[in-house]
Amino acid sequence: MLPQLPENPVDRAFSFAQDSQDSSGPPSYIEPSTEDSDEDNYWSDAQSDLTSLASEVTNYVYENGRRYHSYREGKYVLPNDEEEKDRLDLVHHVFTLILRGRYHLAPLVNPQNILDLGTGTGIWALDMADLYPSATVIGNDLSPIQPAFIAPNAQFVIEDFEEDWEYPDNKFDMVHGRTLAGSVKDWPELFAKAYKHLRPGGYFEMQEAPIWCWSDDGSLEPDSALVQFLSILEQESSKANRSLNIVDKLKPWMIDAGFRDVQVRVYKCPWGPWPKDPHLKEIGRYQYINAIESVDSYGLALMTRSVGYTEEQAKIFLAIVKNQLRTKSLHAYNLIYFVYGRKPTEDEL
Ligand SMILES: C[S@@+](CC[C@H](N)C(=O)[O-])C[C@H]1O[C@@H](n2cnc3c(N)ncnc32)[C@H](O)[C@@H]1O
């Protein structure tokens, strides 16, 4: 039996994107391509082009055939195995495509110290270390899933960003967090810590996606397995005080923490290569794989630990959701939010 579903919890993310004065709202309509193969799903199309990374992993627990972190066990519900690492690197590619090659939007000038919260495989931190060779880039995480051989100006540490930060106050030129929704219980506290440890004039940037999707042409049916799945994820993560859908609150939290000049940019991200526009089509090719991989990553632990499904029940339900994502007539997309703000200088206070 599925739990009773809440009202659509993330309509506010969409209306916020459209109403927000200073956001570059998403384009109103993505035109689907008419040039496509005859197949009605993507099964027979190109195979995933995921690559594997070698790494040293020392801590793990196994559940439902996936591996999870053991430091602060159970805190974070996504796996940390090779499959998940490949997915995280793919997400980096999608975000970088959306920003047309950029890794951030905050206007950094000659940064010296950068902190990446919940760095995952560390791919963003490593790219930032290459981009800013004079900066030291630190990435922290609960899981030791970062590569061992890295640029000399990058460092990875295993630590819990929900604890007090051991770094000096006013240290960083930039604090960054990406796709942390679901990982954070007390966002205002996290934002206060970012403020405290940034130098005056430094930037805090959050890059987040609601765990939700929309369609403009009605191809996403409100009673579909996919929407049910997304509703369950939101319901269960909210019960644990770790909502997956917080994008509309990022700006007010940043302002409340004291940041100035807070900017919001929102982009549409298609879940499949269905758009006519070549740039969106390319994004959709990768995001399609990410969407399918995300079903188990986000769903397996929550469906079994919180909803109470057996492994078999969860896998059957998740297979139905994944099949819906493979349907070519589905023109779904989600929204990617980039929100950044500046810690004021002493003169401004
Ligand atoms: C969805 S992944 C995003 C990874 C990375 N930010 C990226 O965009 O590629 C979230 C990451 O946050 C880490 N994480 C979750 N809670 C954490 C905590 N309290 N302290 C440190 N890392 C945490 C997880 O282990 C995971 O690697």
The ligand as an ORCA input file, in Angstrom:
! r2SCAN-3c Opt
* xyz 0 1
  C      24.054     14.411     -3.820
  S      25.701     14.338     -3.283
  C      26.428     15.779     -4.046
  C      27.913     15.679     -4.191
  C      28.610     16.945     -4.747
  N      28.229     18.136     -4.021
  C      28.300     17.122     -6.212
  O      27.506     17.983     -6.561
  O      28.904     16.389     -7.027
  C      25.651     14.865     -1.587
  C      26.960     14.620     -0.865
  O      26.880     15.245      0.430
  C      27.510     14.367      1.363
  N      26.969     14.670      2.688
  C      25.700     14.482      3.120
  N      25.563     14.911      4.392
  C      26.803     15.369      4.772
  C      27.314     15.926      5.972
  N      26.528     16.092      7.032
  N      28.621     16.298      6.004
  C      29.429     16.109      4.934
  N      28.978     15.592      3.749
  C      27.703     15.221      3.682
  C      27.156     12.972      0.872
  O      28.028     12.001      1.406
  C      27.259     13.156     -0.656
  O      28.551     12.849     -1.114
*
